[in-house]
Amino acid sequence: MSRYYVRMTDKFMSGWGVSEGKRNVLVVACDTWEQAAAIEKAAHDRSDMQRVEICLKPPRERSGVLYSRKHFSDFAGDWLAYYRGEAA
């Protein structure tokens, strides 16, 4: 099964708390293209998310970046507004 990753910079969470001095990047693992496309569209609707993209590989660890890793099944509400699959 293919896996897709939606990567985005979380402007709100970057630079403070556990992300102090770092950029916080949210990475959402999705099992299908439809899930990834829905998360991508929802992220574009949010003012706190920047640099949104769908990737085929998870990002590699980088200095100065804190990765918050989630799975599609962890999301609800507005995040699923564009999803029309079985779990909606």
VOVEXPA-418902 format. One record per atom (N, C-alpha, C): residue number from 1; atom name; x, y, z; residue in one letter. Coordinates in pm, 1 decimal, padded with zeros to 6 digits. Atoms other than C-alpha are relative to their C-alpha. Layout:
<rs>
(r NUM,'CA',(X,Y,Z),'A');
...
</rs>
This chain:
<rs>
(r 1,'N',(00084.9,-00118.1,00000.0),'M');
(r 1,'CA',(00000.0,00000.0,00000.0),'M');
(r 1,'C',(00089.4,00124.4,00000.0),'M');
(r 2,'N',(-00073.1,-00126.6,00005.3),'S');
(r 2,'CA',(00128.2,00343.6,-00088.7),'S');
(r 2,'C',(-00034.0,00084.0,00121.9),'S');
(r 3,'N',(00023.3,-00092.7,-00109.1),'R');
(r 3,'CA',(00163.1,00600.0,00181.5),'R');
(r 3,'C',(00037.2,00138.3,-00048.9),'R');
(r 4,'N',(-00023.3,-00139.6,00036.2),'Y');
(r 4,'CA',(00144.9,00975.6,00137.7),'Y');
(r 4,'C',(00018.9,00079.4,00127.5),'Y');
(r 5,'N',(-00027.9,-00085.9,-00114.0),'Y');
(r 5,'CA',(00266.9,01248.6,00369.3),'Y');
(r 5,'C',(-00034.2,00143.2,-00038.1),'Y');
(r 6,'N',(00029.4,-00141.0,00020.5),'V');
(r 6,'CA',(00126.8,01598.3,00396.5),'V');
(r 6,'C',(00085.0,00075.4,00100.7),'V');
(r 7,'N',(-00095.6,-00074.2,-00082.1),'R');
(r 7,'CA',(00393.1,01832.6,00527.7),'R');
(r 7,'C',(-00038.7,00146.3,-00001.5),'R');
(r 8,'N',(00034.9,-00141.7,-00008.0),'M');
(r 8,'CA',(00323.8,02185.2,00651.6),'M');
(r 8,'C',(00070.0,00063.9,00119.6),'M');
(r 9,'N',(-00058.8,-00075.0,-00110.6),'T');
(r 9,'CA',(00488.3,02449.9,00868.4),'T');
(r 9,'C',(-00112.7,00058.6,00082.7),'T');
(r 10,'N',(00100.8,-00051.4,-00092.2),'D');
(r 10,'CA',(00277.2,02531.9,01172.1),'D');
(r 10,'C',(00052.5,00131.1,00057.9),'D');
(r 11,'N',(-00047.3,-00133.7,-00039.9),'K');
(r 11,'CA',(00332.0,02905.9,01213.1),'K');
(r 11,'C',(-00032.3,00029.0,00146.5),'K');
(r 12,'N',(00040.6,-00027.9,-00137.0),'F');
(r 12,'CA',(00142.9,02918.0,01543.9),'F');
(r 12,'C',(00089.3,-00071.3,00102.3),'F');
(r 13,'N',(-00076.1,00078.9,-00096.9),'M');
(r 13,'CA',(00341.7,02642.0,01717.1),'M');
(r 13,'C',(00151.6,00019.8,-00010.2),'M');
(r 14,'N',(-00144.1,-00019.4,00019.2),'S');
(r 14,'CA',(00684.0,02746.9,01584.2),'S');
(r 14,'C',(00054.7,00107.4,00093.1),'S');
(r 15,'N',(-00072.5,-00102.5,-00073.1),'G');
(r 15,'CA',(00932.3,02930.6,01803.6),'G');
(r 15,'C',(-00026.1,00010.4,00149.5),'G');
(r 16,'N',(00025.0,-00007.8,-00143.9),'W');
(r 16,'CA',(00794.4,02865.1,02153.7),'W');
(r 16,'C',(-00030.1,-00139.2,00055.1),'W');
(r 17,'N',(00023.3,00130.3,-00063.0),'G');
(r 17,'CA',(00738.9,02582.8,02404.0),'G');
(r 17,'C',(00107.9,-00098.8,-00040.2),'G');
(r 18,'N',(-00098.9,00100.1,00042.0),'V');
(r 18,'CA',(00905.5,02261.8,02288.4),'V');
(r 18,'C',(00063.3,00035.3,-00133.1),'V');
(r 19,'N',(-00053.9,-00045.4,00129.0),'S');
(r 19,'CA',(00964.9,02437.4,01954.5),'S');
(r 19,'C',(00083.6,00126.7,00013.3),'S');
(r 20,'N',(-00074.1,-00124.6,-00018.2),'E');
(r 20,'CA',(01156.5,02728.6,02107.7),'E');
(r 20,'C',(00128.9,-00002.2,-00082.1),'E');
(r 21,'N',(-00117.1,-00009.2,00085.6),'G');
(r 21,'CA',(01418.4,02837.5,01856.2),'G');
(r 21,'C',(-00006.3,-00090.5,-00121.8),'G');
(r 22,'N',(00013.2,00093.0,00112.2),'K');
(r 22,'CA',(01285.2,02590.9,01599.3),'K');
(r 22,'C',(-00127.3,00028.9,-00078.6),'K');
(r 23,'N',(00120.5,-00004.7,00082.6),'R');
(r 23,'CA',(01032.8,02568.4,01319.8),'R');
(r 23,'C',(-00075.6,-00130.1,00025.5),'R');
(r 24,'N',(00082.8,00118.4,-00023.7),'N');
(r 24,'CA',(00744.3,02329.0,01392.9),'N');
(r 24,'C',(-00064.2,-00042.0,-00131.9),'N');
(r 25,'N',(00054.5,00053.3,00124.9),'V');
(r 25,'CA',(00653.2,02111.5,01095.2),'V');
(r 25,'C',(-00091.1,-00117.0,00034.1),'V');
(r 26,'N',(00097.9,00106.4,-00018.6),'L');
(r 26,'CA',(00339.5,01899.3,01106.0),'L');
(r 26,'C',(00006.1,-00092.2,-00121.2),'L');
(r 27,'N',(-00003.1,00100.6,00106.4),'V');
(r 27,'CA',(00362.2,01577.0,00904.0),'V');
(r 27,'C',(-00114.2,-00097.4,00026.2),'V');
(r 28,'N',(00115.7,00086.9,-00013.6),'V');
(r 28,'CA',(00039.5,01383.8,00848.6),'V');
(r 28,'C',(00015.0,-00117.4,-00096.5),'V');
(r 29,'N',(-00006.7,00120.4,00082.9),'A');
(r 29,'CA',(00071.7,01024.6,00723.0),'A');
(r 29,'C',(-00141.4,-00036.6,-00042.7),'A');
(r 30,'N',(00130.6,00035.0,00056.3),'C');
(r 30,'CA',(-00216.9,00925.0,00495.7),'C');
(r 30,'C',(00012.7,-00130.6,-00077.2),'C');
(r 31,'N',(-00001.6,00129.8,00067.2),'D');
(r 31,'CA',(-00306.0,00582.6,00356.5),'D');
(r 31,'C',(-00040.7,00008.2,-00146.5),'D');
(r 32,'N',(00047.3,-00013.6,00137.9),'T');
(r 32,'CA',(-00467.0,00709.2,00034.7),'T');
(r 32,'C',(00024.3,00142.1,-00050.4),'T');
(r 33,'N',(-00012.9,-00131.9,00060.1),'W');
(r 33,'CA',(-00430.2,00996.4,-00208.1),'W');
(r 33,'C',(-00117.1,00089.2,00040.6),'W');
(r 34,'N',(00118.3,-00078.0,-00036.8),'E');
(r 34,'CA',(-00784.8,01107.6,-00120.7),'E');
(r 34,'C',(00015.0,00060.2,00139.6),'E');
(r 35,'N',(-00024.2,-00052.6,-00134.6),'Q');
(r 35,'CA',(-00691.0,01143.3,00246.9),'Q');
(r 35,'C',(00101.1,00114.4,-00005.6),'Q');
(r 36,'N',(-00104.7,-00103.1,00009.0),'A');
(r 36,'CA',(-00376.3,01339.7,00160.1),'A');
(r 36,'C',(-00054.1,00127.2,-00064.7),'A');
(r 37,'N',(00056.3,-00117.6,00067.2),'A');
(r 37,'CA',(-00564.8,01570.3,-00077.5),'A');
(r 37,'C',(-00094.7,00075.5,00092.7),'A');
(r 38,'N',(00093.2,-00064.3,-00093.7),'A');
(r 38,'CA',(-00830.0,01637.3,00189.6),'A');
(r 38,'C',(00075.9,00078.4,00107.2),'A');
(r 39,'N',(-00080.5,-00068.9,-00101.2),'I');
(r 39,'CA',(-00567.5,01726.5,00453.1),'I');
(r 39,'C',(00068.8,00121.2,-00061.2),'I');
(r 40,'N',(-00065.5,-00112.9,00067.5),'E');
(r 40,'CA',(-00383.0,01946.1,00202.7),'E');
(r 40,'C',(-00097.9,00116.6,-00018.3),'E');
(r 41,'N',(00099.3,-00106.2,00020.5),'K');
(r 41,'CA',(-00698.6,02140.2,00116.1),'K');
(r 41,'C',(-00038.8,00065.7,00132.1),'K');
(r 42,'N',(00036.7,-00054.7,-00131.1),'A');
(r 42,'CA',(-00793.9,02180.7,00483.0),'A');
(r 42,'C',(00112.7,00087.0,00055.3),'A');
(r 43,'N',(-00114.4,-00078.1,-00048.7),'A');
(r 43,'CA',(-00441.9,02304.5,00567.3),'A');
(r 43,'C',(00006.6,00135.6,-00069.8),'A');
(r 44,'N',(-00000.8,-00126.9,00073.1),'H');
(r 44,'CA',(-00466.9,02569.8,00295.1),'H');
(r 44,'C',(-00108.3,00095.2,00051.6),'H');
(r 45,'N',(00105.9,-00083.5,-00057.9),'D');
(r 45,'CA',(-00784.6,02695.6,00467.1),'D');
(r 45,'C',(00041.1,00064.6,00132.5),'D');
(r 46,'N',(-00042.8,-00046.9,-00132.3),'R');
(r 46,'CA',(-00592.0,02760.2,00789.8),'R');
(r 46,'C',(00111.2,00103.4,-00014.0),'R');
(r 47,'N',(-00100.2,-00106.6,00008.2),'S');
(r 47,'CA',(-00394.8,03081.7,00836.8),'S');
(r 47,'C',(00129.9,-00036.2,00073.1),'S');
(r 48,'N',(-00119.1,00037.1,-00075.9),'D');
(r 48,'CA',(-00149.7,02909.6,01076.1),'D');
(r 48,'C',(00087.3,-00103.0,-00071.6),'D');
(r 49,'N',(-00077.2,00099.9,00074.1),'M');
(r 49,'CA',(-00028.3,02656.8,00814.7),'M');
(r 49,'C',(00059.0,00061.9,-00126.4),'M');
(r 50,'N',(-00071.6,-00052.4,00116.5),'Q');
(r 50,'CA',(00230.8,02747.6,00550.8),'Q');
(r 50,'C',(00078.7,-00112.7,-00065.5),'Q');
(r 51,'N',(-00084.3,00096.3,00073.0),'R');
(r 51,'CA',(00436.4,02560.4,00290.3),'R');
(r 51,'C',(-00062.3,-00139.4,00000.4),'R');
(r 52,'N',(00073.3,00127.0,-00000.9),'V');
(r 52,'CA',(00177.5,02283.6,00251.8),'V');
(r 52,'C',(00032.3,-00077.4,-00126.8),'V');
(r 53,'N',(-00028.6,00082.4,00116.8),'E');
(r 53,'CA',(00274.4,01995.8,00024.3),'E');
(r 53,'C',(-00022.9,-00147.5,00030.7),'E');
(r 54,'N',(00013.9,00144.8,-00010.9),'I');
(r 54,'CA',(00203.3,01628.8,-00038.7),'I');
(r 54,'C',(00130.7,-00062.0,-00048.1),'I');
(r 55,'N',(-00126.0,00066.1,00032.2),'C');
(r 55,'CA',(00512.7,01406.9,-00039.9),'C');
(r 55,'C',(-00020.0,-00151.5,-00001.9),'C');
(r 56,'N',(00005.0,00145.8,00003.0),'L');
(r 56,'CA',(00576.1,01040.1,-00115.3),'L');
(r 56,'C',(00089.9,-00062.6,00105.7),'L');
(r 57,'N',(-00090.5,00048.8,-00104.4),'K');
(r 57,'CA',(00845.5,01008.0,00152.6),'K');
(r 57,'C',(-00009.3,00092.5,00120.1),'K');
(r 58,'N',(00001.4,-00088.7,-00117.8),'P');
(r 58,'CA',(00850.4,01134.9,00510.4),'P');
(r 58,'C',(00125.1,00087.1,-00000.1),'P');
(r 59,'N',(-00118.3,-00087.4,-00003.1),'P');
(r 59,'CA',(01084.8,01429.1,00568.8),'P');
(r 59,'C',(00107.9,-00056.9,00091.3),'P');
(r 60,'N',(-00113.4,00041.4,-00083.0),'R');
(r 60,'CA',(01430.3,01358.8,00706.9),'R');
(r 60,'C',(00020.3,00101.3,00111.4),'R');
(r 61,'N',(-00027.9,-00088.8,-00112.9),'E');
(r 61,'CA',(01527.5,01502.4,01043.0),'E');
(r 61,'C',(00099.7,00106.2,-00043.0),'E');
(r 62,'N',(-00087.2,-00112.5,00031.9),'R');
(r 62,'CA',(01687.9,01845.2,01012.4),'R');
(r 62,'C',(00021.6,00083.2,00125.0),'R');
(r 63,'N',(-00031.5,-00088.6,-00110.2),'S');
(r 63,'CA',(01855.8,02077.7,01256.5),'S');
(r 63,'C',(-00091.5,00122.0,-00005.2),'S');
(r 64,'N',(00083.9,-00118.5,-00007.1),'G');
(r 64,'CA',(01629.7,02359.9,01372.7),'G');
(r 64,'C',(-00145.8,-00024.6,-00034.2),'G');
(r 65,'N',(00138.0,00033.8,00034.3),'V');
(r 65,'CA',(01308.5,02173.4,01287.5),'V');
(r 65,'C',(-00051.2,-00104.1,00099.1),'V');
(r 66,'N',(00067.8,00097.7,-00085.1),'L');
(r 66,'CA',(01073.0,01997.1,01528.7),'L');
(r 66,'C',(-00115.5,-00057.0,-00080.7),'L');
(r 67,'N',(00105.8,00064.8,00076.9),'Y');
(r 67,'CA',(00851.4,01744.4,01349.3),'Y');
(r 67,'C',(-00107.1,-00054.1,00093.4),'Y');
(r 68,'N',(00115.4,00055.9,-00069.9),'S');
(r 68,'CA',(00505.9,01672.2,01486.4),'S');
(r 68,'C',(-00062.6,-00099.1,-00097.1),'S');
(r 69,'N',(00046.9,00104.9,00091.4),'R');
(r 69,'CA',(00400.9,01341.0,01330.7),'R');
(r 69,'C',(-00135.3,-00053.3,00044.8),'R');
(r 70,'N',(00136.4,00047.0,-00026.5),'K');
(r 70,'CA',(00036.0,01240.8,01308.7),'K');
(r 70,'C',(-00044.1,-00091.5,-00113.9),'K');
(r 71,'N',(00061.7,00082.0,00104.1),'H');
(r 71,'CA',(-00181.3,00998.6,01112.6),'H');
(r 71,'C',(-00136.3,00059.8,-00032.0),'H');
(r 72,'N',(00130.0,-00050.8,00043.4),'F');
(r 72,'CA',(-00494.3,01087.2,00916.9),'F');
(r 72,'C',(-00109.6,-00032.1,00101.4),'F');
(r 73,'N',(00103.2,00042.3,-00095.5),'S');
(r 73,'CA',(-00702.9,00894.3,01172.5),'S');
(r 73,'C',(-00000.6,00082.1,00128.7),'S');
(r 74,'N',(-00006.7,-00086.4,-00118.7),'D');
(r 74,'CA',(-00592.2,01142.2,01444.5),'D');
(r 74,'C',(-00081.5,00127.9,-00016.1),'D');
(r 75,'N',(00065.7,-00126.8,00028.6),'F');
(r 75,'CA',(-00788.8,01424.6,01278.6),'F');
(r 75,'C',(-00151.5,-00012.9,-00004.9),'F');
(r 76,'N',(00147.0,-00007.7,00002.7),'A');
(r 76,'CA',(-01152.9,01531.2,01301.4),'A');
(r 76,'C',(-00039.3,00143.1,-00033.9),'A');
(r 77,'N',(00050.8,-00135.9,00018.7),'G');
(r 77,'CA',(-01371.7,01834.9,01248.1),'G');
(r 77,'C',(00036.5,00060.9,-00133.7),'G');
(r 78,'N',(-00031.6,-00074.9,00121.7),'D');
(r 78,'CA',(-01259.2,02097.2,00996.0),'D');
(r 78,'C',(00108.4,-00066.3,-00084.3),'D');
(r 79,'N',(-00105.4,00067.7,00075.1),'W');
(r 79,'CA',(-00957.5,01887.9,00900.5),'W');
(r 79,'C',(-00057.3,-00099.9,-00100.8),'W');
(r 80,'N',(00059.3,00099.1,00088.5),'L');
(r 80,'CA',(-01193.1,01636.6,00737.3),'L');
(r 80,'C',(-00108.6,00057.5,-00091.0),'L');
(r 81,'N',(00106.1,-00066.5,00078.4),'A');
(r 81,'CA',(-01418.1,01890.4,00561.1),'A');
(r 81,'C',(00003.2,-00040.3,-00147.0),'A');
(r 82,'N',(-00011.0,00032.4,00142.2),'Y');
(r 82,'CA',(-01286.5,01785.7,00219.1),'Y');
(r 82,'C',(00007.0,-00150.4,-00025.4),'Y');
(r 83,'N',(-00012.5,00145.6,00016.4),'Y');
(r 83,'CA',(-01272.2,01410.1,00281.3),'Y');
(r 83,'C',(-00137.6,-00061.4,-00022.7),'Y');
(r 84,'N',(00127.3,00064.4,00034.0),'R');
(r 84,'CA',(-01548.7,01204.7,00120.8),'R');
(r 84,'C',(00010.4,-00151.3,00003.6),'R');
(r 85,'N',(-00020.6,00145.0,-00006.3),'G');
(r 85,'CA',(-01417.5,00855.1,00198.0),'G');
(r 85,'C',(-00087.6,-00065.8,00104.7),'G');
(r 86,'N',(00080.2,00079.7,-00092.2),'E');
(r 86,'CA',(-01555.2,00583.6,00424.6),'E');
(r 86,'C',(-00003.6,00054.1,00142.2),'E');
(r 87,'N',(-00009.5,-00044.3,-00139.7),'A');
(r 87,'CA',(-01442.9,00745.7,00751.6),'A');
(r 87,'C',(-00069.1,00134.6,00025.0),'A');
(r 88,'N',(00057.7,-00134.1,-00017.8),'A');
(r 88,'CA',(-01618.0,01078.8,00691.0),'A');
(r 88,'C',(-00134.8,-00006.6,00067.8),'A');
</rs>
